[in-house]
Amino acid sequence: MYWNRFDIVEAWYLALGHCHTGQRSWGYARLCKMGEYFDPSPLLCLDSLSDNGAAIYWAARRKLLVAQGWVDHD
């Protein structure tokens, strides 16, 4: 992974959208906050991410699931 602001925002937007636990959750609040500065393409999906974006997505998804207790941390 390398630092690219567009990959990071797209990946975290998708990860938060896929892993939040409801409208009262921290993840949903963060997703809404991202909407103030990020207007995603209607075509944004996991397949549209770059290789770097996909790596960031999977790392973000794992981090969110560990924080929610859905998977064990290493």
TITIDREN-610082 format. One line per field, with one value per residue (C-alpha): residue number from 1; residue in three letters; x, y, z. Coordinates in nm, 3 decimals, padded with zeros to 5 digits. Example, Ala and Ser with C-alpha at 12.3 -4.5 7.8 and 13.67 -1.06 7.14 Angstrom:
BEGIN
i 1,2
aa ALA,SER
c1 01.230,01.367
c2 -00.450,-00.106
c3 00.780,00.714
//
This chain:
BEGIN
i 1,2,3,4,5,6,7,8,9,10,11,12,13,14,15,16,17,18,19,20,21,22,23,24,25,26,27,28,29,30,31,32,33,34,35,36,37,38,39,40,41,42,43,44,45,46,47,48,49,50,51,52,53,54,55,56,57,58,59,60,61,62,63,64,65,66,67,68,69,70,71,72,73,74
aa MET,TYR,TRP,ASN,ARG,PHE,ASP,ILE,VAL,GLU,ALA,TRP,TYR,LEU,ALA,LEU,GLY,HIS,CYS,HIS,THR,GLY,GLN,ARG,SER,TRP,GLY,TYR,ALA,ARG,LEU,CYS,LYS,MET,GLY,GLU,TYR,PHE,ASP,PRO,SER,PRO,LEU,LEU,CYS,LEU,ASP,SER,LEU,SER,ASP,ASN,GLY,ALA,ALA,ILE,TYR,TRP,ALA,ALA,ARG,ARG,LYS,LEU,LEU,VAL,ALA,GLN,GLY,TRP,VAL,ASP,HIS,ASP
c1 00.000,00.110,-00.040,-00.288,-00.567,-00.818,-00.759,-00.787,-01.116,-01.277,-01.166,-01.276,-01.609,-01.683,-01.555,-01.768,-02.069,-02.024,-01.936,-02.133,-02.376,-02.670,-02.764,-02.664,-02.318,-01.983,-01.924,-02.246,-02.171,-01.825,-01.974,-02.215,-01.930,-01.734,-02.031,-01.950,-01.629,-01.662,-01.922,-01.862,-01.925,-02.241,-02.008,-01.790,-01.764,-01.497,-01.421,-01.363,-01.089,-00.725,-00.506,-00.383,-00.741,-00.846,-00.558,-00.662,-01.026,-00.943,-00.724,-00.994,-01.263,-01.058,-00.994,-01.366,-01.469,-01.210,-01.331,-01.688,-01.586,-01.689,-01.342,-01.052,-00.745,-00.412
c2 00.000,00.354,00.689,00.823,01.044,00.935,00.565,00.622,00.812,00.573,00.267,00.399,00.519,00.169,-00.001,00.219,00.166,-00.211,-00.246,00.009,-00.139,00.095,00.459,00.516,00.369,00.546,00.405,00.551,00.890,00.887,00.787,01.082,01.316,01.197,01.299,01.662,01.650,01.340,01.286,00.933,00.824,00.615,00.353,00.330,-00.030,-00.271,-00.370,-00.007,00.049,00.047,-00.232,00.009,00.114,-00.250,-00.318,-00.015,-00.131,-00.478,-00.332,-00.080,-00.347,-00.572,-00.281,-00.201,-00.562,-00.610,-00.291,-00.422,-00.761,-00.951,-01.100,-01.167,-00.950,-01.114
c3 00.000,-00.063,00.029,-00.227,-00.094,-00.359,-00.295,00.080,00.064,-00.183,00.011,00.352,00.208,00.081,00.397,00.621,00.396,00.409,00.779,00.982,01.232,01.185,01.180,01.542,01.497,01.482,01.133,00.997,01.153,00.992,00.657,00.674,00.770,00.466,00.252,00.335,00.130,-00.088,-00.359,-00.485,-00.839,-00.877,-01.028,-00.716,-00.604,-00.489,-00.849,-00.949,-00.690,-00.793,-00.657,-00.390,-00.309,-00.276,-00.034,00.171,00.163,00.297,00.573,00.669,00.661,00.890,01.128,01.146,01.199,01.475,01.645,01.634,01.772,01.458,01.404,01.638,01.613,01.537
//
